[in-house]
Amino acid sequence: MKILVTGGTGFTGKALVKRLLDDGHQVVAMDYKEGLKTEELRQWGAEVIIGSVTEPDVLRRAMQGAEVVHHLAAAFRELHVPNSYYYHVNVEGTRKALEEALRQGVRKFIYCSTCGVHGNVDNPPAGEDAPINAADYYQQTKYLAEPIVKEYQGKGLKTCILRPAAIYGPGDPERFFMIYKRVASGTFPMFGSGKTLYHPLYIDSLVDAFLLAQEEGKGEGEAYLIADEKFVSIEELVRKVAQSMGVRVNIPHYPVWPLIIAGHVFEKVCKPLRVAPPIFPRRVDWYRQNRAFKIQKAKRDLGYNPQVDLDEGLRRTAAWYRAEGYLK
């Protein structure tokens, strides 16, 4: 098939493009700017189209002849932009992509949302019917696009929504790297009890879910939480990272409230200065917000079955960080 992946140069998008190409599909990868990753995608055999999902002409060209659209493009951790930018890209950009997909007769449209739409999980583990409690503007706008996706399902475009948990794995230069880097130092400061729940998602398992979701008759009009088989406490995660690296780590505990205050202060001070804050509220949330989910619905409807457990996934990730020079 001819398949379009928006956000094709991101961590998830790149992994999805590679698998689709390996499976023999014709792949168009769309992203908003050129870079080293775009050239690598071309070398693999993907067609790369540069432009924003907010631009109808770019979407029209990218979708020509596509049977499936995987919509991963999103504003995420953007610096020096107003909140309206997130709405413009994540909500209006999704609407425009859906409209073009309907117009061109795309067979299926898969929208990548986030487990973050549920916010802190009060009664873990949470299913897809758990309360929506998006904490920041990224999560809020990702959820605001979900009803629009379902609206187009009603118009005749087959759709499916995936809500990935905490994605990690080889090829990820930043999401889990801070954990590995701190563990490598020998000391990982833990703010709070360390018992907060966290649900990882190995990148290959997420790609599996995208491929399952694109199949005819699977998951149409539904939303699915996608995660590893098991969730862990954040302290257990840190200890497992240390095991994957073959090192010992000391985990001293500190109160979390000073970090919460610091996160808000740094965000307010740094934003007008147009510099990246060293700590911000969303990063602090890692220490205090439960993220633990049920994946039974994806197993039942999509045939989802994560194959790589956390220990093996962390080991592969550590090996990649070392091979790429991120870790010694």
JOSUL-V493852 format. One record per backbone hydrogen bond with DSSP energy under -1.0 kcal/mol. NH is the residue of the N-H (numbers start at 1). CO is the residue of the C=O. If there is no record, write none. Layout:
# JOSUL-V493852
NH|CO + NH|CO
This chain:
# JOSUL-V493852
3|26 + 4|68 + 5|28 + 6|70 + 7|30 + 8|30 + 10|7 + 14|10 + 15|11 + 16|12 + 17|13 + 18|14 + 19|15 + 20|16 + 21|17 + 22|18 + 23|19 + 24|21 + 25|20 + 26|1 + 28|3 + 29|47 + 30|5 + 31|49 + 39|35 + 40|36 + 41|37 + 42|38 + 43|39 + 44|40 + 46|41 + 47|27 + 49|29 + 51|31 + 55|52 + 59|55 + 60|56 + 61|57 + 62|58 + 63|59 + 66|63 + 67|2 + 68|2 + 69|108 + 70|4 + 71|110 + 72|6 + 72|70 + 85|82 + 87|83 + 88|84 + 89|85 + 90|86 + 91|87 + 92|87 + 95|91 + 96|92 + 97|93 + 98|94 + 99|95 + 100|96 + 101|97 + 102|98 + 103|99 + 104|100 + 106|101 + 107|67 + 108|67 + 109|158 + 110|69 + 111|160 + 112|71 + 113|162 + 115|164 + 117|114 + 118|115 + 119|116 + 121|290 + 126|292 + 130|127 + 133|117 + 140|136 + 141|137 + 142|138 + 143|139 + 144|140 + 145|141 + 146|143 + 149|145 + 150|146 + 151|147 + 152|148 + 153|149 + 154|150 + 156|153 + 157|152 + 160|109 + 161|222 + 162|111 + 163|224 + 165|226 + 166|199 + 167|165 + 168|201 + 172|169 + 180|176 + 181|177 + 182|178 + 183|179 + 184|180 + 185|181 + 186|183 + 188|250 + 190|252 + 192|254 + 198|232 + 201|166 + 203|168 + 206|202 + 207|203 + 208|204 + 209|205 + 210|206 + 211|207 + 212|208 + 213|209 + 214|210 + 215|212 + 218|215 + 221|159 + 222|219 + 224|161 + 226|163 + 228|200 + 232|198 + 234|196 + 235|194 + 237|233 + 238|234 + 239|235 + 240|236 + 241|237 + 242|238 + 243|239 + 244|240 + 245|241 + 247|242 + 250|186 + 254|190 + 260|256 + 261|257 + 262|258 + 263|259 + 264|260 + 265|261 + 266|262 + 267|263 + 268|264 + 269|265 + 270|266 + 271|267 + 274|271 + 275|270 + 284|280 + 285|281 + 287|284 + 288|285 + 289|285 + 291|197 + 294|126 + 299|295 + 300|296 + 301|297 + 302|298 + 304|298 + 313|309 + 314|310 + 315|311 + 316|312 + 317|313 + 318|314 + 319|315 + 320|316 + 321|317 + 322|318 + 323|319 + 324|320 + 325|322 + 326|321 + 327|321
